[in-house]
Amino acid sequence: MRQRPVEQDRIERRTNFNAVEENLTPEQAKLEASRCLNCKNPQCVKGCPVNIQIPNFIKAIKEDNLKEAGDIIRQTSMLPSVCGRVCPQERQCEGKCILGIKSEPIAIGALERYVGDNTTAPKTEIVPSGKKVAIVGSGCAGITAAADLRKAGHDVTIFEALHKFGGVLRYGIPPFRLPRKVLDRELDTLKEMGVKFEKNVIVGKSITLKQLEEDGFDAIFICSGAGLPKMMNIPGENLNGVFSANEFLTRVNLMQANDDKTATPLKVGKSVAVIGGGNVAMDAARTAVRVGFETVYIVYRRTEAELPARLEEIRHAKEEGVQFLFLRAPKEICEKDGYVNGMKFEIMELGEPDESGRRSPIGTGEYADLNVDTVIVALGTGPNPIIQKSAKLDGIEFDTDKRGYFTVNTETRETSIPHIYAGGDVAPVGESNAINAMGAGKKAAKAINEYLLK
């Protein structure tokens, strides 16, 4: 039987930002590890974007060799405690597990988290190469690339626009999913390796790519994320009480806006509608519960079966009292004295499946109202063009797609400008999540290292 970590009481956790799940106990970890079939052709490894040797680290757990398990994971991933908590294992490694065909897959994520929390990274001997690399952004892609490049002996500096490091791991993911001490511990490992960190530096404003080159950086990896929110473009979207999920989560996670004593406190109303169905929507809704909204809705234009969020996130949201409204498309945000005073939705139905098998929502012509005083839009984000625009002024012109994302070689992550690479949400390949960003960071680091050693 699959082992499951103890969870904080569903009522109690509505009032705090503490981790919802505890770690597996040593006994649970061994029991879970003993379920692994140690397949000769492990599909779980193929499902992992950074190719962690999953059966090997699980075997080490089973044999009471936790240090070896940690060393195996960190051969390809410097963020086991992070990935074990936030990666969509059910669509990746666990989704490929052979046991999942007739039973429950191995709890790979829980085992990875257990190992990450109970081991430390091995000391790495650094042989200086004399080369310098600038990394723009301190999220998953940047951290991963920095670790690999530093191991290769390069002088690595990470430039972060905000006043704390971690990128979306810090400002986007709430601490009840990713405790800050866990993230800080992972970042400390890089600092101990000699990776340099510079905060409050907006590349494209504080410093340009050309200036980085003039400062002696031999290669640049841009992984600054996608910070421009996608909005609904409906009447009332500019009213007081309308937030993008990006702003809402950043203000709470990074600026403690839920504390009345902070410089920029959050105005908490009685009821909020979170528009969207992904992990960010779940994070926003569950955060809204904790900051004090009495009623929290998630409104999604398809059915529950099409929700893109992790099943665990959906379950936790329901347990915490979030209400789900399906087959509703926003049409208008109503106003009273400049503030949100309700929403209007069109009732939808699903049409026939398209070539990909996905059914698109179709309007029925029927409408419904919802009594809310706050709206949080969680429909995704797009790239901020600040770097491309500033580079163009210096005669550096990147190839981008029609949405503004960097065009890159999918294997090397090199942009149209030699020695400049891009990855993560500024040059997405596949689903936008932590482990795919890490995969991009590893590919970029490998290509940059080969370029520097020519």
C-alpha positions as CSV (number, residue, x, y, z in Angstrom):
1,M,0.0,0.0,0.0
2,R,1.3,3.5,-0.9
3,Q,2.6,5.4,2.0
4,R,1.3,8.9,2.6
5,P,2.7,11.7,4.7
6,V,0.6,13.1,7.7
7,E,-1.3,16.2,6.8
8,Q,-2.1,19.2,8.9
9,D,-5.8,19.3,10.0
10,R,-7.9,20.8,7.2
11,I,-9.6,23.3,9.5
12,E,-6.5,24.3,11.3
13,R,-4.4,24.9,8.2
14,R,-7.0,27.4,6.9
15,T,-5.6,29.8,9.5
16,N,-1.8,29.5,8.9
17,F,0.8,29.2,6.2
18,N,2.6,26.2,7.7
19,A,3.4,23.2,5.5
20,V,0.3,21.1,4.8
21,E,2.2,17.9,4.6
22,E,4.9,16.5,6.9
23,N,7.7,14.3,5.6
24,L,7.5,10.6,5.4
25,T,8.9,8.9,8.5
26,P,12.0,6.7,8.0
27,E,9.8,3.6,8.4
28,Q,7.3,4.9,5.8
29,A,10.1,5.8,3.4
30,K,11.6,2.2,3.6
31,L,8.2,0.7,3.2
32,E,7.5,2.8,0.1
33,A,10.9,2.1,-1.3
34,S,10.4,-1.6,-0.9
35,R,7.4,-1.4,-3.4
36,C,9.7,-0.3,-6.2
37,L,10.1,-3.0,-8.9
38,N,13.6,-1.7,-9.9
39,C,12.6,-2.1,-13.6
40,K,15.4,-2.9,-16.1
41,N,13.9,-0.2,-18.4
42,P,12.7,2.4,-15.9
43,Q,10.0,4.5,-17.5
44,C,10.0,6.8,-14.5
45,V,13.4,8.1,-15.5
46,K,12.2,8.8,-19.0
47,G,9.3,10.8,-17.5
48,C,11.7,13.0,-15.5
49,P,12.9,16.1,-17.5
50,V,16.3,16.0,-15.7
51,N,16.7,12.2,-15.8
52,I,17.1,11.5,-12.1
53,Q,18.1,7.9,-11.7
54,I,15.0,7.1,-9.7
55,P,15.2,3.4,-9.1
56,N,18.8,3.8,-7.9
57,F,18.0,6.4,-5.3
58,I,15.0,4.4,-4.1
59,K,17.1,1.3,-3.8
60,A,19.6,3.2,-1.7
61,I,16.7,4.2,0.6
62,K,15.6,0.6,0.9
63,E,19.2,-0.3,1.9
64,D,19.4,2.4,4.6
65,N,21.9,4.4,2.6
66,L,20.4,7.8,2.7
67,K,23.6,9.7,1.9
68,E,24.0,7.6,-1.3
69,A,20.4,8.3,-2.2
70,G,21.0,12.1,-1.8
71,D,24.2,11.9,-3.9
72,I,22.4,10.0,-6.7
73,I,19.7,12.6,-6.9
74,R,22.1,15.6,-6.8
75,Q,24.0,14.2,-9.7
76,T,21.3,15.7,-11.9
77,S,19.1,17.8,-9.6
78,M,20.3,20.4,-7.0
79,L,16.7,20.9,-5.8
80,P,15.4,17.6,-4.4
81,S,13.5,19.2,-1.5
82,V,11.8,21.7,-3.9
83,C,11.0,19.3,-6.7
84,G,9.7,16.7,-4.3
85,R,7.1,19.3,-3.2
86,V,6.1,21.2,-6.3
87,C,6.7,19.1,-9.4
88,P,3.7,17.4,-11.1
89,Q,4.9,13.9,-10.5
90,E,1.5,12.4,-11.6
91,R,2.1,13.6,-15.1
92,Q,5.8,12.8,-15.2
93,C,7.8,10.3,-13.2
94,E,4.9,8.8,-11.2
95,G,2.7,8.9,-14.3
96,K,5.2,6.5,-16.0
97,C,5.5,4.1,-13.1
98,I,4.6,0.5,-14.1
99,L,2.9,-0.1,-10.7
100,G,0.4,2.6,-11.6
101,I,-1.2,0.5,-14.3
102,K,-2.9,-1.9,-11.8
103,S,-2.2,-0.3,-8.5
104,E,-0.8,3.0,-7.1
105,P,2.5,4.3,-8.4
106,I,5.5,4.7,-6.2
107,A,5.4,8.0,-4.2
108,I,8.5,9.2,-6.0
109,G,7.9,12.9,-5.0
110,A,7.5,12.1,-1.3
111,L,10.6,10.0,-1.4
112,E,12.6,12.7,-3.2
113,R,11.5,15.2,-0.6
114,Y,12.4,12.9,2.2
115,V,15.9,12.4,0.9
116,G,16.3,16.1,0.1
117,D,15.3,17.2,3.6
118,N,17.5,14.6,5.3
119,T,20.8,14.9,3.3
120,T,23.2,17.6,2.3
121,A,24.9,18.2,-1.0
122,P,28.4,16.6,-1.3
123,K,31.3,19.0,-1.3
124,T,32.5,19.7,-4.9
125,E,36.1,20.6,-5.7
126,I,36.0,23.6,-8.1
127,V,38.8,23.9,-10.6
128,P,38.7,27.5,-11.9
129,S,38.2,27.8,-15.7
130,G,38.8,31.6,-15.9
131,K,35.4,32.0,-17.6
132,K,32.5,34.1,-16.3
133,V,28.8,33.5,-16.8
134,A,25.9,35.8,-16.0
135,I,22.5,34.3,-15.1
136,V,19.5,36.6,-15.2
137,G,16.9,35.3,-12.8
138,S,17.2,33.1,-9.6
139,G,14.3,30.7,-10.3
140,C,14.5,27.0,-11.1
141,A,16.3,27.4,-14.4
142,G,18.8,29.8,-13.1
143,I,19.6,27.8,-9.9
144,T,20.1,24.6,-11.9
145,A,22.3,26.2,-14.6
146,A,24.3,28.0,-11.9
147,A,25.0,24.7,-10.1
148,D,26.2,22.9,-13.2
149,L,28.3,25.7,-14.5
150,R,29.9,26.3,-11.1
151,K,30.8,22.6,-10.9
152,A,32.5,23.0,-14.3
153,G,34.7,25.7,-12.7
154,H,33.2,28.8,-14.1
155,D,32.7,32.1,-12.2
156,V,28.9,32.4,-11.9
157,T,26.8,35.4,-10.9
158,I,23.0,35.3,-10.6
159,F,21.2,38.6,-11.0
160,E,17.8,38.9,-9.4
161,A,15.3,41.8,-10.0
162,L,13.6,41.4,-6.6
163,H,14.9,41.9,-3.1
164,K,14.9,38.1,-2.3
165,F,16.2,35.2,-4.2
166,G,14.3,32.2,-5.6
167,G,12.2,33.7,-8.4
168,V,8.7,32.2,-8.7
169,L,9.6,29.6,-6.1
170,R,9.5,32.4,-3.5
171,Y,7.0,35.0,-4.8
172,G,4.6,32.6,-6.6
173,I,4.5,29.4,-4.5
174,P,3.0,29.8,-1.0
175,P,5.0,28.6,2.0
176,F,2.3,26.0,2.9
177,R,3.4,24.2,-0.3
178,L,7.1,25.2,-0.2
179,P,8.4,26.3,3.2
180,R,10.9,29.1,3.0
181,K,13.5,27.4,5.1
182,V,13.6,24.6,2.5
183,L,14.1,27.1,-0.4
184,D,16.7,29.0,1.6
185,R,18.6,25.8,2.4
186,E,18.8,24.9,-1.3
187,L,20.1,28.5,-2.2
188,D,22.7,28.3,0.6
189,T,24.1,25.2,-1.1
190,L,24.9,27.3,-4.2
191,K,26.4,30.0,-2.1
192,E,28.7,27.5,-0.4
193,M,29.8,26.4,-3.9
194,G,30.8,29.9,-4.7
195,V,27.9,31.1,-6.8
196,K,27.5,34.8,-6.4
197,F,24.1,36.5,-6.0
198,E,23.2,40.1,-6.8
199,K,19.7,41.3,-5.9
200,N,17.7,44.4,-6.9
201,V,19.2,44.3,-10.3
202,I,16.8,44.6,-13.3
203,V,18.7,43.5,-16.4
204,G,17.5,45.8,-19.1
205,K,17.2,48.8,-16.6
206,S,19.8,48.6,-13.8
207,I,22.3,47.1,-16.3
208,T,22.2,46.1,-19.9
209,L,23.3,42.9,-21.7
210,K,26.0,45.0,-23.4
211,Q,27.3,46.2,-20.0
212,L,27.4,42.6,-18.8
213,E,29.5,41.7,-21.8
214,E,31.8,44.8,-21.1
215,D,32.1,43.6,-17.5
216,G,33.8,40.4,-18.8
217,F,30.9,37.9,-18.8
218,D,31.7,35.3,-21.5
219,A,28.2,33.9,-21.7
220,I,24.7,34.9,-20.5
221,F,21.7,32.8,-19.6
222,I,18.4,34.6,-19.5
223,C,15.8,32.9,-17.3
224,S,13.9,35.9,-15.9
225,G,10.5,34.3,-16.0
226,A,7.3,35.5,-17.5
227,G,6.0,38.3,-15.3
228,L,3.3,40.0,-17.5
229,P,-0.2,38.7,-16.4
230,K,-2.7,37.7,-19.0
231,M,-6.0,39.4,-18.2
232,M,-9.6,38.7,-19.4
233,N,-10.2,41.9,-21.4
234,I,-13.7,42.4,-20.1
235,P,-15.5,45.5,-18.7
236,G,-14.6,46.3,-15.1
237,E,-11.2,44.8,-15.2
238,N,-9.6,48.0,-14.0
239,L,-11.7,48.3,-10.9
240,N,-10.3,48.4,-7.4
241,G,-10.3,44.8,-6.0
242,V,-9.1,43.2,-9.3
243,F,-5.7,41.5,-9.0
244,S,-3.6,39.3,-11.2
245,A,-2.6,36.1,-9.4
246,N,1.0,37.2,-9.9
247,E,0.4,40.5,-8.0
248,F,-1.7,38.8,-5.3
249,L,0.7,36.0,-4.6
250,T,3.8,38.3,-4.7
251,R,2.3,40.8,-2.3
252,V,1.4,38.0,0.2
253,N,4.4,35.7,-0.3
254,L,7.1,38.3,-0.7
255,M,5.8,41.5,0.9
256,Q,3.6,40.0,3.8
257,A,0.6,42.1,2.6
258,N,-1.7,40.0,4.7
259,D,-0.2,41.7,7.8
260,D,-1.9,44.9,8.7
261,K,1.4,46.3,10.0
262,T,3.2,46.0,6.6
263,A,3.8,49.1,4.5
264,T,1.4,47.9,1.7
265,P,-1.4,45.9,3.4
266,L,-3.9,43.9,1.4
267,K,-7.6,44.9,1.5
268,V,-9.4,41.7,2.3
269,G,-13.0,41.6,1.4
270,K,-15.7,39.0,2.1
271,S,-15.8,36.9,-1.1
272,V,-13.4,36.4,-4.0
273,A,-13.6,34.8,-7.4
274,V,-10.4,33.2,-8.7
275,I,-10.6,32.9,-12.5
276,G,-8.7,29.9,-13.8
277,G,-8.0,26.2,-13.1
278,G,-4.3,25.7,-13.0
279,N,-1.9,25.4,-10.0
280,V,-1.5,29.2,-9.8
281,A,-5.3,29.5,-9.4
282,M,-5.3,26.9,-6.6
283,D,-2.4,28.7,-4.9
284,A,-4.2,32.0,-5.1
285,A,-7.5,30.5,-3.8
286,R,-5.8,28.7,-0.9
287,T,-3.9,31.8,0.0
288,A,-7.1,33.8,-0.1
289,V,-8.6,31.4,2.4
290,R,-5.6,32.0,4.7
291,V,-5.6,35.8,4.5
292,G,-9.2,35.9,5.6
293,F,-11.7,35.9,2.8
294,E,-14.9,34.2,4.1
295,T,-16.0,32.7,0.7
296,V,-13.5,31.7,-2.0
297,Y,-14.6,30.5,-5.5
298,I,-12.6,29.0,-8.3
299,V,-14.4,29.7,-11.6
300,Y,-13.4,27.7,-14.6
301,R,-14.9,27.6,-18.1
302,R,-14.6,23.8,-18.6
303,T,-15.5,20.9,-16.3
304,E,-13.6,19.5,-13.3
305,A,-12.3,16.7,-15.6
306,E,-10.3,19.3,-17.6
307,L,-8.8,21.1,-14.6
308,P,-5.0,21.4,-15.4
309,A,-4.0,21.7,-11.7
310,R,-2.4,18.9,-9.8
311,L,-4.9,16.5,-8.3
312,E,-3.3,17.1,-4.9
313,E,-3.8,20.8,-5.2
314,I,-7.4,20.4,-6.1
315,R,-8.1,18.0,-3.2
316,H,-6.4,20.4,-0.7
317,A,-8.4,23.3,-2.0
318,K,-11.7,21.5,-1.6
319,E,-10.7,20.3,1.9
320,E,-10.0,24.0,2.8
321,G,-13.4,25.1,1.8
322,V,-12.8,26.5,-1.7
323,Q,-16.0,26.3,-3.8
324,F,-15.7,25.3,-7.5
325,L,-17.9,26.7,-10.2
326,F,-17.5,25.1,-13.6
327,L,-18.6,25.9,-17.2
328,R,-18.7,29.6,-16.6
329,A,-16.9,32.2,-18.7
330,P,-16.4,35.8,-17.3
331,K,-18.2,38.5,-19.2
332,E,-18.2,41.6,-16.9
333,I,-17.0,42.8,-13.5
334,C,-19.7,44.9,-11.9
335,E,-18.9,48.2,-10.2
336,K,-20.0,50.2,-7.1
337,D,-18.1,53.4,-6.3
338,G,-15.0,52.3,-8.2
339,Y,-14.8,48.9,-6.5
340,V,-15.8,45.3,-7.5
341,N,-19.4,44.6,-6.9
342,G,-20.1,41.2,-8.4
343,M,-19.5,39.4,-11.7
344,K,-21.5,38.2,-14.7
345,F,-20.7,34.9,-16.3
346,E,-22.0,33.1,-19.4
347,I,-22.9,29.5,-18.9
348,M,-20.9,27.2,-21.1
349,E,-21.1,23.7,-22.5
350,L,-18.3,21.6,-24.0
351,G,-18.3,21.1,-27.8
352,E,-16.9,18.1,-29.8
353,P,-13.3,17.1,-29.2
354,D,-10.8,18.8,-31.6
355,E,-7.8,17.0,-33.2
356,S,-6.0,16.9,-29.8
357,G,-9.0,15.4,-28.1
358,R,-9.7,18.5,-26.1
359,R,-13.3,19.8,-26.0
360,S,-13.6,23.6,-26.2
361,P,-16.2,25.5,-24.2
362,I,-19.1,27.0,-26.2
363,G,-21.4,29.7,-24.9
364,T,-25.1,28.8,-24.3
365,G,-26.5,32.3,-24.3
366,E,-27.5,31.9,-20.6
367,Y,-26.0,34.0,-17.9
368,A,-25.4,33.9,-14.1
369,D,-24.3,36.5,-11.5
370,L,-21.9,36.0,-8.6
371,N,-21.8,38.1,-5.5
372,V,-18.0,38.9,-4.9
373,D,-16.1,42.0,-3.9
374,T,-12.6,40.8,-5.2
375,V,-11.4,39.1,-8.4
376,I,-8.1,37.3,-8.9
377,V,-7.2,36.5,-12.5
378,A,-5.1,33.4,-12.8
379,L,-5.0,32.8,-16.6
380,G,-1.2,32.6,-17.0
381,T,1.5,35.1,-17.8
382,G,3.5,36.3,-20.8
383,P,7.1,37.5,-21.2
384,N,8.2,41.0,-20.1
385,P,10.0,42.5,-23.2
386,I,12.3,44.8,-21.1
387,I,15.5,42.8,-21.9
388,Q,14.8,42.6,-25.6
389,K,13.9,46.3,-25.9
390,S,17.0,47.5,-24.0
391,A,19.2,45.1,-26.0
392,K,17.8,46.4,-29.3
393,L,19.0,49.9,-28.3
394,D,22.5,48.5,-28.1
395,G,22.2,46.9,-31.5
396,I,21.4,43.4,-30.1
397,E,18.2,42.1,-31.7
398,F,16.8,38.8,-30.7
399,D,14.5,36.5,-32.7
400,T,11.2,36.1,-30.8
401,D,7.9,34.4,-31.6
402,K,4.7,36.2,-32.1
403,R,4.0,36.2,-28.3
404,G,7.4,37.7,-27.5
405,Y,9.1,34.6,-26.1
406,F,12.8,34.1,-27.0
407,T,13.3,31.8,-30.0
408,V,15.9,29.2,-29.0
409,N,17.5,26.0,-30.1
410,T,15.5,23.5,-28.1
411,E,18.5,21.3,-27.3
412,T,21.1,24.0,-26.5
413,R,18.8,26.9,-25.4
414,E,20.9,29.2,-27.5
415,T,19.2,32.3,-28.8
416,S,19.7,34.0,-32.1
417,I,22.7,35.8,-30.5
418,P,25.8,33.5,-30.0
419,H,26.8,33.2,-26.4
420,I,23.4,34.3,-25.1
421,Y,21.0,31.6,-24.0
422,A,17.4,31.6,-22.7
423,G,15.2,29.1,-20.8
424,G,12.4,28.7,-18.4
425,D,9.2,30.8,-18.9
426,V,11.0,33.3,-21.2
427,A,11.5,30.5,-23.7
428,P,9.1,27.8,-22.7
429,V,9.1,24.2,-24.1
430,G,6.2,22.1,-22.9
431,E,4.4,22.6,-19.6
432,S,5.5,25.6,-17.5
433,N,6.6,24.1,-14.2
434,A,9.7,23.8,-12.0
435,I,11.1,20.6,-13.3
436,N,10.8,21.6,-17.0
437,A,12.6,24.9,-16.1
438,M,15.3,22.8,-14.4
439,G,15.6,20.7,-17.6
440,A,16.1,23.9,-19.6
441,G,18.7,25.1,-17.1
442,K,20.7,21.8,-17.5
443,K,20.6,22.0,-21.3
444,A,21.7,25.6,-21.2
445,A,24.5,24.8,-18.8
446,K,25.8,21.9,-20.9
447,A,25.8,24.1,-24.0
448,I,27.4,27.1,-22.3
449,N,30.1,24.9,-20.9
450,E,30.9,23.4,-24.3
451,Y,30.9,26.9,-25.8
452,L,33.3,28.2,-23.1
453,L,35.7,25.3,-23.5
454,K,36.1,25.7,-27.3
